[in-house]
Amino acid sequence: MNGLSSTKKLPYRVYITRQVQLISLVVVTNLIFIVLLSPSTVEAQQTTFDHTRRAIALEASVPSTLENGTDLLNHLGSNQQAIVRNSAVPVLLPRNNPNVTVTSDPSSFTANWEDEGARYSLEGSRLAYAYEALTQPAIAMEHSIRDHAAITVQNEGILDVTWNELGVSYLLSLDCTKPKDSRCQSSEAIQRQGDLLDYAGGGIKNQPLAEPTSEIPHAVTSHRKDFTYDPPGTLVPGSGTGRKDLRVYAPGIRFPIENGPAYANSQVWNAGGDHGPKGGSQCDHGNYSYPWSDNFCETRDRSTPMCGSQKGHQGQDIRPATCQKDVYKGVAVCGGVISHIGSYSVFLKCVDGTQYRYLHMSNVAVQQNQSVKQGTTLGLISDIFEATPTTIHLHFEIVQNISGIGFTHVPPYTSLIDAYQLLP
């Protein structure tokens, strides 16, 4: 003995068995560590979204005198005149275009007209929503409509201007049938059109307004056991700063693509996009796999008041099950009315006053002012976009009248997560 403890030599078979057990323990430990570090896995199982919202009925007022209202009404048929007079919201109409169609419901009206390839849609609403502790950057009201402070927003070929007047909120939208139409390249045309609006009638009756009920439970049980998603506001690295918002702004909607699977992710920073990996294709497998990723507020040079920089991507991009265009159906997320059809856009206004926008579909199967039920086919997921095709996807937006702000794009990601998990 030399003062050191003796080591008993193990039989070879026992030694190997213990080494295998040790290696197995290390592998399992590392796997557990990786799972714990994976935000998508954790979020898919534990995130609790906030479904709380409060409806507010705005008090409409009317001008003391009509602003060319009699002349405006004379251009309309008797049924349209009755809609204007009985509207709960003061109706504004263009004084320079008699070819206007007006529809209304207890909380809002919509007017549509076209001017040599420029399609206009005007919505006025007395229904707004309030969200507790909603953080909102100071909004730059850089323009005015009818002498009221306004926000002008440029979207994917669509221009919006929103303002508050006569106690209610208004949203004027413009898109053009020709890609290079100068009226859709800057804010001048839509602001000029807004200043040509006059009060034509309505806004007399301020009957009580109840918020439409929502059937969605606060805890969604997923039918899609393999589904995972990155946390709201977590964008592709380098693609901008997202909005970390757990609110569900559209509770109870159906998923906007008929069937799953579907994949919400970036079209620009993923494979096949302008800022994606070199040599990648939009059809790469990674684009058609989980986890989902948010891309609301992804870097764009477009005004988006809900983003910290007030600029960014205004919706959520969703790929269908496979990289095939004109195959998968885009469907109505709720019952409502088709309030606008543009060159590559469809607007759906639901009974709760929220507007949903579908971009890049082909084979549009609905008409303007048509009433639809939840699940009605609206078109096929495609790549339609101005003169140059985009990637195969549905660009989906939610526009809502927020108390104290007016009409604005709100994050759709959490609402889509809830809706997707309810797909069979």
N, C-alpha and C positions, 0 to 999 in steps of 0.2 A: 504494500500500500504506500502511496506517495503523498498522502494527505488529501487527495481529491476523491470525491465520491465515485464509486464505480458505476458504469453504465451497462445495464443489461441489454444485450443485443436482442431485438425483436425478431420473431420469425418473419420471413419475407412476405408471406401472404397477409399477416396482420399489418405489417408496415405499409404495404400497398393500400390496404383497406382504409387505414387511417389517413393516408395522403389524399385519397379520393374524397373522403369525408371533409377534409380541410379545404380542398379546392371547391367542393360544392358549397360549403359555407361562405367562402369568399364571393363566389358568383352570385349566390342568393342575396348576400348583403349588398353587393353593388347594384343589383337590379332594384332592390328596395330603395336604395339611395337615389337612383335615377328616377324612379317613379315619383318619389317625394319632391324631387326638383322640377318635375314636369308641370308647368302651370296649366297646360291644357287638360291634363288628366284630373288635376285637383279641381279646376274650375268646373268641369263637366259634371262633377259629382256633388260639389258643395256650394256653388254660387247661389245666393238667394237674390232674386230680382225684386225691384220695388214696383208693384202694380197700382200704387195709389195715385189717383188724380182727381181733381175737383172741377166740375163744370161750372162755368159762370155765364149767366145770361146778361149780355151787355144791353144797356138802355139806349135804344135808338132815338134820335131826334130828327126833325125835318127842318129845312129852310123855311123862313117866313114867306117866301115867294118862290114860285117855280122858276127854274133856270131853263127857259126855252122848253119846258116840260110838255106843254100842249103840242108844240110842233113835233117834238120827238114822238109822242104817242100817236099822232096822226099818221105816222109812217107804219104803224103796227096794225095787225088785224085785231078784231074785237077780242078774241081769246087772249092774245098777247097783252092787250091793254088791261084786261082784267087781272092777269098775273102780276103786272107791274103795280096796279093800284092796291091789290090785296097783299103785296109782299110785306112780310114783317121787317124787312131790311130796306132802308132807302135805296132805291134803284138808280144807279148812274148809267147813262147810255151815251154813245158817241154822237155828237151833233153832226158829224160829217159822213155818216154811213147809215142809211136807212135799212140795210139788209141785216137786221139783228134778230137773233132768236133768244128768247128769255125763258128760263125755267125757274121754279122756286120750290122751297119746302119751308116748314115752320121756322127754320133757323137761318136760312140763307137764300140767295139767288145766284144764278149763273147766266151771263150773257155771252153769246158768241157771235163774231162777225169776221169777215174776210175782206181784205183790201189788196187786190192785185197780187195774190200770192203770199201776203202776210196774214197769218191767222191769229186772231186775238181771242182771248178768253178772260172774262172778268168775273170774279167771285166776290160777293159781299157777305159777311157773316156776323151774327150777333152771338154766336156760341164760341166761347174761348175756354182754355184749360189752364188751371193753375197747378203747379207742382211745388211741394214743400222744399225749401232750401235749394231751389234751382240756382246754380251758379251760372251767370251769364256775363260774358265780357261786355264792356261798354260798347254800344253799337254806334258806329259812325253814320249818322243820318245825313248823307252827303247831297241828297237831291230833294226836290219838292214836287208834289203833284197837287194841283188845285190849291196852291199856297199852304200845303201841309207837308211836314217833314216826311221823307220817304227813303226807303232802302231799295236800291237797284241791284239785282243779283243776276249774273250771267252763268248759265248752266251749260250743259252739253248741247249747244245749238239753240237753247231756249233762254229767253230773257224774262225776268220777273221784276215787277216793282210793287212794293207793298207799303201801305200807309193806313193811318187811322183817321176817321172823319165821321161826322154826324153820329158819334157815339159807337160806331162799329168799325170793323176791319175790312180792308179791301185788298185784293190781289189781282193784278193785271199781268197776263202772260202773253208772250209773243213767240211764235216760231215761223219760219219761212220755208216755202216749198222749194226754193232754189238755194243751194249751198252757199253761194257767194253773194247773196242778197245783202246789200249794205245795211238794210234796216235791222238785220240780226247780228251785225258785227260790232255795234256800239249801243249805248243806252239812249241815244238821242231820239230815235224813232218812238220807242215805247214811252218815253217821258212826254214827248209831244202829243202822242195819242191820249195819254192820261190827262193832259191839260185840256183836251177837247171833250172830256166827259162832262155831262150836265145832269143835275137831279131831274128825274122824270116822274117820280111818284113813289108811293109805298113808304114803309116805315111808320105807319100810323098806329098799328096794333102791337102792343108790347105784351102779348099773352105770356103766361108762365112757360118756361122751357125746362123740361126734365131731361137729364142726361140719359142717353140710351144705355141699357144695361149690357154688361159683358159677362159671358158665361165661363171665361177661363178661370181655372182654379189658381190660387197663389203659388201652389207647388205643383209643377208640371211633372207627370210621370212619363218618362220617355218611352216611346215604342221602338226607338232605334238604339239598341244596346251598344253598338260599336261607335256611336257618335261622340266626338270630343271637339272642344273648341277652345281657342285662346281667350283670355279675359277681354271684356269690352275695353276698347281704347288701345289695345296692344296691336300696333301695326307692324308690318314687315320692317326690320331694322333699316334705317336710312330713308324711309319713305315718308317721314313726317311725324307729327305729334298728334296722337289720337285723343279722343274725349273719353275719359274713364267715367262712364255714366251707367249705373245699374238700373235706371228707370226703364220701364216698358211703356213707351208712348202710345202704343197701339195694342192694348190687350184684347185678346179674343180673335185676332185675325187668323185666316187660313194661310198656309204657306203659298207664295205666289207662283210656284211651279207645281204642276199637277201631281207628279210622283217623285219620290226619292229614288236613289240618292241624289243629292245636290251638294255643291261645294262653294261656300262663300270664301272668297279670297281676292287678292289683288290681281288685276289684269295688266298693270303697268310694271310692277316690281317682281312679278313671278315670271317663270319661263315663258318665252314668247312675247313678253312685253318690252316696251322701249327701254326700260331700266332693269330688265331681268337679266339672268345669267346669259353670257354670250353663247350663241349656238343653240339656245333652247327653243322649244316649240310650244305653242299654246296647247298642244295635245299631249305634252309630257305627263307622265304618270303622277308626278307630284302635284299637279294642278287639280287632279281628280282623286284626292285622298284627304283624310282628316289629319290634323285638326282644322277647323274653320279659323279664319282670321278676319278681324274688323278692318274695313278700309274707309270708314267715314272720317273725314278730315285729312285723308291722305293728300300729300302735296299736290296742289293744283293752284293755278292763278285765277281762282273763282271766288267771289264773295260768299262766305258761309258763316253767318253771324254766330252759330253755336260752336264754332271752332275757336280755340284760344287765339290764333292769329287772325281770325275772321276771314280766313281763306282756306280752301281745301275741297276735297271730294264731297259731294253733297248726298251721296246715297251709299248703297251696298251692292257690290258686284257679286253675282251668283252664277256659277257654271252649272249646266244640267248634268245628267248622269254620265254622258259620254261626249266626246268632242265631235258631235254631229249637229249641224244647223238644220233648222226647219223641221225638226222631229218632235221636240218636247213642247208641251203646251204651257203657256202662261195663263193663269186663271185669276179670277176676281178674289181678292182676299176677304171680301165682305159683300153684302148686298148694298147696292147703291145705284148711281147714275154715271154714265160715261160723260164727263163734263168737257172733254176736249180730246181731239185726235189730231196729232201733228204729223210731220213728215216721217218720223220714226218714234213717236211717243203716243201713249194713251194715258189720259188722266181719269182716275176713278174717284168720285166723291161719295163717301159712305154716309150713313145716316147720322153718325156722330160728328159730322162736319170735317173729318180728316180727309185729306186728299192724298191719293197714292199714285205714283207715276211709274210707268213701265216704259223703258227705252230699249231700242234695238230689236224689236220683234218684227217678224214678217207675217204675211197672211193674216192681217188684222181682221178679226171675225165679228166686230161690233161696230155700231154707228154712234155718232155723237148724239147725246141726249137719250140714249137707250138705257132703260132700266135693266139691271142684271142681278142675278142671285149670287151668293157666295159659291165659288167653284165654277162659274161660267167661263168658258174658254174665251180669252181675249185675243190670242194670236200665238205664234210659234217663236220659240227662243232662237235668235239668229244673230247676225252681225251687221245689221243695217245701221249706217251712220254716215250722213252727208255723202260726199263723193268717194270717200275711202272707207272700205269695210273696217270694222273693229274686230276684236276677238269674239268668239261665240259665247255670249253670256246675256243675262238679264241684269240691267242696271235698275235698281229698285229704290225709290225715294218715298219718304213720308213728309208731307207738308202739313203743318198744324198751326192753328191760331192760338198762340200762347199769350196769356193775360199779361199786359204790360209791355209786350213786345210787338205783337201782330203776327202775321203769317211768316213762318220760317221753316227751313228744313231741320228736322230733328233726327237723332241717331236711330236707324232702323235695326241695328244688330241684335239687341236683346229681344225685340218683338219677333224677329225672324227665328231666333233660337227657340223660343217658346213654341212658335207655330210649327217649326220643323219637327220637334220632338213629338208632336201630336199626329204627324202623318203615320198612317198604318204601315 
